[in-house]
Amino acid sequence: MTKSGNVPVRHATMRGRNLAVVLEHVARHQPVTRARLAELTGFTKTTVSTLVALLENAGLVRDGALVHEGERGRPGVGVSVHGDGAAGLGLEVNVDYLAACVVDLGKKVRYRHVVGAGNRGRDPGAVLAALAALANEAAAAVAEQGLSIAGTAVALPGLLDRESGVVRRAPNLGWTDVPVTGAFGPASPLPAEYDNEANLAALGELWFGGGARLGDFVHVSGEIGIGAGIVVGGRVFRGAHGFAGEIGHLVAEPGGPPCSCGGRGCLEQIAGQEAMLRAAGLPGPRTATGTAIATGSATGPDGSVGALVDRLAAEDGAALAAVARAGRALGGALASAVNLLDPDTIVLGGVFSPLAPWIRPPLRAALADGPGTLRREIPPVEVSGLAEGAAVLGAAGLVIERVIADPALLL
């Protein structure tokens, strides 16, 4: 067999591709017999048995219970992914916290820890050192469960040059041209990957949240800043330089409040977490480094967003006005995105999840006014159940997807 241009395909390359095909079908159809895998892949039963044996030796699959496939014939031994073998480690740097998450090959969360950290203006080296310590803790914790870290992915805010591993600009952290490549925790077979937190939050939604039923979607992750992850055809759209989705720096109010990016009236100065808290008369996050945050919490260590939710529930006028203004600004920005991208769905994540009952109505109203008559109806606006945990979950899932796509990397 040859590639285009008559370049011979190496045996190891062919084997790697075949392993990936088998592992993908195991992950999708588990538990599945070897006979059924032969039907699904088009490989011979002997080839399937050989490939399954290789995957089993690598700790990626294992035999399980007997499976009846069809009305006749004897049951066969079902093959499933090995949930107690390889695992993906996801890490996240945000303005007011650091996070770690470990997901096994079956995409089950086996560990999650979030630590409050005032990272704005903090020395980048200190932030990355704290992240490495968090990674080591995560690896040690899952080692006790029999898991080994196959690789690490790191979610970072701002404009990231993925090829060189440099954060070009992260206004809310105060970072410019900061290299982030390096050792994060224990050595693992796969090199660390780095991506924008909004992109990884969108992938977290795809793999652990709404999934394929969302179609092509825009995931809006609101925290201190606002980012958008754009998923098209099951993949993140990053743009020519990897900087797509910076919706937080679209101008929402010309001549409005100054932004850390150097502009004025940016969306995150109206609809970002700190902007909403200020407008509601609440203090912003006051995060002490090392403060543990409850898993799944979207309130921050000092409960500031939780306090905003409480005021909204009590129908406090200032809180209602602040969130309504934010919803209108966000809806206006998304109206432009709808005309430009034509998504099937818009998903609200991060702090917008707990605020959804109040922010979604003005957002939808502004969204309905935006596209004019170009569309018969606006896309549905859904609320993520992952909230602030989406990015670190997507980071861990990215490692698992990489293993499934190329298991030969671990052989």
C-alpha positions as CSV (number, residue, x, y, z in Angstrom):
1,M,0.0,0.0,0.0
2,T,1.3,3.5,-0.8
3,K,0.3,7.1,-0.1
4,S,-0.3,9.6,-2.8
5,G,3.1,10.3,-4.5
6,N,4.0,6.6,-4.3
7,V,5.6,7.0,-0.9
8,P,5.6,3.6,0.8
9,V,3.6,3.3,4.0
10,R,5.7,1.9,6.8
11,H,4.4,-1.2,8.6
12,A,4.4,0.5,11.9
13,T,2.3,3.4,10.5
14,M,-0.2,0.9,9.1
15,R,-0.3,-0.9,12.4
16,G,-0.8,2.4,14.3
17,R,-3.7,3.3,12.0
18,N,-5.3,-0.1,12.5
19,L,-5.0,0.1,16.2
20,A,-6.7,3.5,16.2
21,V,-9.6,2.1,14.1
22,V,-10.1,-0.8,16.5
23,L,-9.8,1.3,19.7
24,E,-12.2,3.9,18.3
25,H,-14.9,1.2,17.6
26,V,-14.3,-0.4,21.1
27,A,-14.9,3.0,22.7
28,R,-18.0,3.7,20.6
29,H,-19.6,0.2,20.8
30,Q,-18.4,-1.3,24.0
31,P,-18.7,-4.0,25.1
32,V,-18.2,-5.5,21.6
33,T,-17.0,-8.9,20.6
34,R,-14.0,-9.5,18.3
35,A,-16.4,-10.9,15.7
36,R,-18.4,-7.7,15.7
37,L,-15.2,-5.6,15.5
38,A,-14.2,-7.5,12.4
39,E,-17.6,-6.6,10.8
40,L,-17.3,-2.9,11.9
41,T,-13.7,-2.5,10.7
42,G,-13.5,-4.8,7.7
43,F,-10.4,-6.5,9.2
44,T,-10.1,-10.3,9.4
45,K,-10.9,-11.9,12.7
46,T,-7.3,-12.9,13.1
47,T,-6.2,-9.3,12.5
48,V,-8.7,-8.0,15.0
49,S,-7.5,-10.5,17.6
50,T,-3.9,-9.5,17.1
51,L,-4.7,-5.8,17.4
52,V,-6.9,-6.3,20.5
53,A,-4.1,-8.2,22.1
54,L,-1.7,-5.3,21.5
55,L,-4.2,-2.9,23.0
56,E,-4.7,-5.2,25.9
57,N,-1.0,-5.5,26.6
58,A,-0.8,-1.7,26.6
59,G,-3.6,-1.5,29.2
60,L,-6.0,0.2,26.9
61,V,-8.7,-2.5,26.6
62,R,-9.8,-5.5,28.5
63,D,-12.2,-8.5,28.2
64,G,-15.4,-8.3,30.1
65,A,-18.7,-10.1,30.3
66,L,-20.2,-12.3,27.6
67,V,-22.2,-10.4,25.0
68,H,-25.1,-11.7,22.9
69,E,-25.0,-10.2,19.4
70,G,-28.0,-11.3,17.4
71,E,-30.7,-13.9,18.1
72,R,-28.6,-17.0,17.3
73,G,-25.2,-18.3,18.2
74,R,-23.2,-18.4,21.3
75,P,-22.3,-15.3,23.2
76,G,-18.9,-13.8,22.7
77,V,-16.5,-12.1,25.1
78,G,-17.1,-8.4,25.1
79,V,-14.1,-6.0,24.8
80,S,-14.3,-2.7,26.6
81,V,-11.8,0.2,27.2
82,H,-9.8,-0.3,30.3
83,G,-10.9,2.4,32.7
84,D,-8.2,1.6,35.2
85,G,-5.3,2.1,32.9
86,A,-4.3,5.2,31.0
87,A,-5.7,8.6,32.0
88,G,-5.7,12.2,30.9
89,L,-4.7,15.0,33.1
90,G,-6.3,18.4,32.5
91,L,-5.0,21.6,34.1
92,E,-6.3,25.1,34.0
93,V,-4.9,28.6,34.8
94,N,-7.6,31.2,35.5
95,V,-7.5,34.7,37.0
96,D,-8.8,33.6,40.4
97,Y,-8.1,29.8,40.5
98,L,-6.0,26.9,39.4
99,A,-7.7,23.5,38.6
100,A,-6.8,19.9,37.9
101,C,-8.9,17.1,36.6
102,V,-8.1,13.5,35.7
103,V,-10.3,11.5,33.3
104,D,-9.9,7.8,32.5
105,L,-10.1,6.1,29.1
106,G,-13.8,5.6,29.6
107,K,-14.2,9.4,30.1
108,K,-15.1,9.0,33.7
109,V,-13.8,11.7,36.0
110,R,-11.5,10.1,38.6
111,Y,-10.1,13.2,40.3
112,R,-10.9,17.0,40.4
113,H,-9.5,19.7,42.5
114,V,-9.8,23.5,42.3
115,V,-7.7,25.9,44.4
116,G,-8.3,29.6,44.7
117,A,-5.4,31.7,43.5
118,G,-5.0,35.4,42.9
119,N,-3.2,35.1,39.6
120,R,-3.7,38.6,38.3
121,G,-0.3,40.4,38.3
122,R,1.3,37.3,39.9
123,D,4.7,36.3,38.5
124,P,4.0,33.8,35.7
125,G,6.8,31.5,37.0
126,A,5.1,31.3,40.4
127,V,1.7,30.5,38.7
128,L,3.2,27.7,36.6
129,A,5.1,26.3,39.6
130,A,1.8,26.2,41.6
131,L,0.2,24.5,38.6
132,A,3.0,21.9,38.5
133,A,2.5,21.2,42.2
134,L,-1.3,20.7,41.6
135,A,-0.5,18.3,38.7
136,N,1.8,16.2,41.0
137,E,-0.9,16.0,43.6
138,A,-3.4,14.8,41.0
139,A,-1.0,12.2,39.6
140,A,-0.3,10.9,43.1
141,A,-4.0,10.7,43.9
142,V,-4.9,8.7,40.8
143,A,-1.9,6.4,41.1
144,E,-3.5,5.1,44.3
145,Q,-6.5,4.1,42.0
146,G,-4.2,2.2,39.6
147,L,-4.2,4.9,36.9
148,S,-1.2,6.2,35.0
149,I,-1.1,9.7,33.4
150,A,-0.8,9.2,29.6
151,G,-0.5,12.9,28.9
152,T,-1.4,16.4,30.1
153,A,-3.3,19.3,28.5
154,V,-3.3,22.8,29.9
155,A,-6.1,25.4,29.5
156,L,-4.9,29.0,29.5
157,P,-6.7,32.3,29.1
158,G,-5.9,34.8,26.4
159,L,-4.2,34.6,23.0
160,L,-2.0,31.5,22.8
161,D,0.5,30.5,20.2
162,R,0.0,26.7,20.4
163,E,3.0,25.8,18.2
164,S,5.6,27.7,20.3
165,G,3.7,27.3,23.6
166,V,3.7,31.0,24.3
167,V,0.9,33.1,25.8
168,R,1.0,36.1,23.5
169,R,-1.4,38.2,25.5
170,A,-3.6,37.5,28.5
171,P,-4.9,40.9,29.6
172,N,-6.6,39.7,32.7
173,L,-3.5,38.0,34.0
174,G,-1.2,40.8,32.8
175,W,0.9,38.3,30.8
176,T,2.6,39.2,27.5
177,D,4.8,36.7,25.6
178,V,5.0,34.3,28.4
179,P,6.4,30.8,27.5
180,V,4.4,28.1,29.2
181,T,6.0,24.9,27.9
182,G,7.7,22.8,30.6
183,A,7.2,19.9,33.0
184,F,3.7,19.8,34.5
185,G,3.8,17.0,37.1
186,P,5.2,13.5,36.4
187,A,6.8,12.4,33.2
188,S,4.2,10.9,30.8
189,P,4.5,9.3,27.4
190,L,2.7,12.1,25.6
191,P,4.1,15.7,25.5
192,A,1.9,18.3,27.2
193,E,-0.5,20.2,25.0
194,Y,-1.7,23.8,25.5
195,D,-4.9,25.5,24.3
196,N,-7.2,28.5,25.0
197,E,-9.5,27.8,27.9
198,A,-12.6,28.8,25.8
199,N,-11.7,26.2,23.2
200,L,-11.3,23.5,25.8
201,A,-14.5,24.5,27.5
202,A,-16.3,24.0,24.2
203,L,-14.7,20.6,23.8
204,G,-15.7,19.8,27.4
205,E,-19.3,20.6,26.4
206,L,-19.0,18.4,23.3
207,W,-17.5,15.4,25.1
208,F,-19.1,15.6,28.5
209,G,-22.1,17.9,28.2
210,G,-24.6,18.4,25.4
211,G,-22.6,16.5,22.9
212,A,-23.4,15.9,19.3
213,R,-27.0,16.9,19.6
214,L,-25.9,20.5,19.8
215,G,-24.7,20.4,16.2
216,D,-22.4,23.2,15.3
217,F,-22.4,25.5,18.4
218,V,-20.8,28.5,20.1
219,H,-20.0,27.9,23.7
220,V,-19.7,31.2,25.7
221,S,-17.6,30.8,28.8
222,G,-18.0,33.7,31.2
223,E,-15.7,34.3,34.1
224,I,-13.5,37.3,34.8
225,G,-13.1,37.5,31.0
226,I,-15.4,36.2,28.3
227,G,-14.4,33.7,25.6
228,A,-16.2,31.7,23.0
229,G,-15.3,28.3,21.7
230,I,-16.6,27.5,18.2
231,V,-17.3,23.9,17.4
232,V,-17.9,23.0,13.7
233,G,-18.3,19.5,12.5
234,G,-17.2,18.1,15.9
235,R,-13.9,20.2,15.9
236,V,-12.9,23.5,17.4
237,F,-12.5,26.3,14.9
238,R,-9.4,28.2,16.0
239,G,-8.8,30.6,13.1
240,A,-5.7,31.2,11.0
241,H,-3.5,32.0,14.0
242,G,-5.4,30.2,16.8
243,F,-7.0,33.4,18.1
244,A,-10.6,32.9,17.1
245,G,-13.4,33.3,19.7
246,E,-12.2,36.4,21.5
247,I,-15.8,37.6,21.9
248,G,-15.0,39.3,25.2
249,H,-13.1,42.0,23.3
250,L,-15.8,42.9,20.8
251,V,-17.0,46.5,21.4
252,A,-20.3,46.4,23.2
253,E,-20.5,50.1,24.1
254,P,-18.4,52.4,22.0
255,G,-16.6,54.8,24.3
256,G,-17.5,52.7,27.3
257,P,-15.3,51.6,30.2
258,P,-11.6,51.1,29.5
259,C,-10.5,47.4,29.1
260,S,-7.3,45.7,30.1
261,C,-6.7,44.9,26.4
262,G,-6.3,48.6,25.7
263,G,-9.7,49.2,24.1
264,R,-12.9,50.7,25.5
265,G,-16.4,49.4,25.9
266,C,-15.4,45.7,25.4
267,L,-18.1,43.1,26.1
268,E,-16.3,41.8,29.2
269,Q,-16.4,45.3,30.8
270,I,-20.2,45.0,30.6
271,A,-20.9,41.3,30.9
272,G,-17.8,39.9,32.7
273,Q,-18.1,38.6,36.2
274,E,-16.3,41.6,37.8
275,A,-18.3,44.1,35.7
276,M,-21.7,42.6,36.8
277,L,-20.6,42.5,40.4
278,R,-19.6,46.1,40.4
279,A,-22.8,47.2,38.7
280,A,-24.8,45.2,41.3
281,G,-22.9,46.9,44.2
282,L,-21.1,43.7,45.2
283,P,-17.4,43.3,45.8
284,G,-15.3,41.4,43.2
285,P,-13.5,38.1,43.9
286,R,-11.0,38.4,46.7
287,T,-9.2,35.1,46.3
288,A,-6.6,34.0,48.7
289,T,-4.0,31.7,47.1
290,G,-4.4,28.1,48.3
291,T,-8.1,28.4,49.1
292,A,-9.9,25.2,48.1
293,I,-13.1,25.7,46.0
294,A,-15.9,23.1,46.0
295,T,-16.0,21.0,42.9
296,G,-18.6,22.2,40.5
297,S,-18.9,25.6,42.2
298,A,-19.5,28.6,39.9
299,T,-19.4,31.0,42.8
300,G,-15.7,31.5,43.5
301,P,-14.1,31.0,46.9
302,D,-15.7,34.1,48.4
303,G,-19.2,33.3,47.1
304,S,-19.4,36.6,45.1
305,V,-21.4,35.1,42.2
306,G,-23.5,33.2,44.7
307,A,-24.2,36.5,46.4
308,L,-25.3,37.9,43.1
309,V,-27.6,35.0,42.5
310,D,-29.1,35.5,46.0
311,R,-29.8,39.2,45.2
312,L,-31.3,38.3,41.9
313,A,-33.6,35.7,43.6
314,A,-34.6,38.4,46.1
315,E,-35.4,40.8,43.1
316,D,-32.8,43.3,44.1
317,G,-33.1,46.2,41.6
318,A,-29.4,46.9,41.1
319,A,-28.6,43.2,40.6
320,L,-31.4,42.8,38.1
321,A,-30.4,45.9,36.2
322,A,-26.7,44.7,36.1
323,V,-27.5,41.3,34.7
324,A,-30.1,42.6,32.3
325,R,-27.5,45.0,30.9
326,A,-25.0,42.2,30.6
327,G,-27.6,40.0,28.9
328,R,-28.4,42.7,26.3
329,A,-24.7,43.3,25.6
330,L,-24.0,39.6,25.3
331,G,-27.0,39.1,23.0
332,G,-25.9,41.9,20.8
333,A,-22.4,40.4,20.4
334,L,-23.8,36.9,19.7
335,A,-26.2,38.3,17.1
336,S,-23.1,39.2,15.0
337,A,-21.7,35.8,15.7
338,V,-24.9,34.2,14.5
339,N,-24.8,36.1,11.2
340,L,-21.2,35.3,10.7
341,L,-21.1,31.6,11.8
342,D,-24.7,30.3,11.5
343,P,-24.5,28.0,14.5
344,D,-27.1,25.4,15.4
345,T,-26.9,26.2,19.1
346,I,-25.5,28.7,21.6
347,V,-24.4,27.4,24.9
348,L,-24.0,29.5,28.1
349,G,-21.2,28.3,30.3
350,G,-19.0,29.5,33.2
351,V,-20.7,32.0,35.5
352,F,-23.5,32.5,33.0
353,S,-24.8,29.0,33.9
354,P,-26.1,30.0,37.4
355,L,-27.2,33.4,36.1
356,A,-29.1,31.8,33.2
357,P,-32.6,32.4,34.6
358,W,-32.0,36.1,34.6
359,I,-29.5,36.7,31.8
360,R,-31.0,34.5,29.2
361,P,-34.3,36.5,28.6
362,P,-32.6,39.8,27.7
363,L,-29.9,37.9,25.8
364,R,-32.5,36.2,23.7
365,A,-34.4,39.5,23.1
366,A,-31.2,41.2,21.9
367,L,-30.3,38.1,19.8
368,A,-33.8,38.2,18.2
369,D,-33.3,41.8,17.2
370,G,-29.8,41.3,15.8
371,P,-29.9,39.1,12.7
372,G,-32.9,41.1,11.2
373,T,-34.6,39.0,8.5
374,L,-31.6,36.9,7.5
375,R,-32.8,34.0,9.6
376,R,-36.3,32.8,10.2
377,E,-35.5,32.0,13.8
378,I,-32.6,32.5,16.2
379,P,-30.7,29.4,17.4
380,P,-31.7,27.9,20.8
381,V,-29.7,29.2,23.8
382,E,-28.9,26.3,26.1
383,V,-27.3,26.3,29.5
384,S,-24.2,24.1,30.2
385,G,-24.4,21.8,33.1
386,L,-20.6,21.9,33.4
387,A,-20.4,25.5,34.4
388,E,-16.8,26.6,35.3
389,G,-15.5,23.0,35.2
390,A,-15.8,22.7,31.4
391,A,-12.3,23.9,30.4
392,V,-10.3,21.6,32.7
393,L,-12.6,18.7,31.8
394,G,-12.1,19.4,28.1
395,A,-8.3,19.5,28.7
396,A,-8.4,16.1,30.3
397,G,-10.7,14.8,27.5
398,L,-8.3,16.1,24.9
399,V,-5.6,13.7,26.1
400,I,-8.1,10.8,26.0
401,E,-9.2,11.7,22.5
402,R,-5.5,11.8,21.4
403,V,-4.9,8.3,22.9
404,I,-7.9,6.9,21.1
405,A,-6.9,8.5,17.8
406,D,-3.3,7.2,18.1
407,P,-2.9,4.4,20.7
408,A,0.4,3.4,19.1
409,L,1.9,6.5,20.9
410,L,1.6,4.4,24.2
411,L,3.0,1.2,22.8
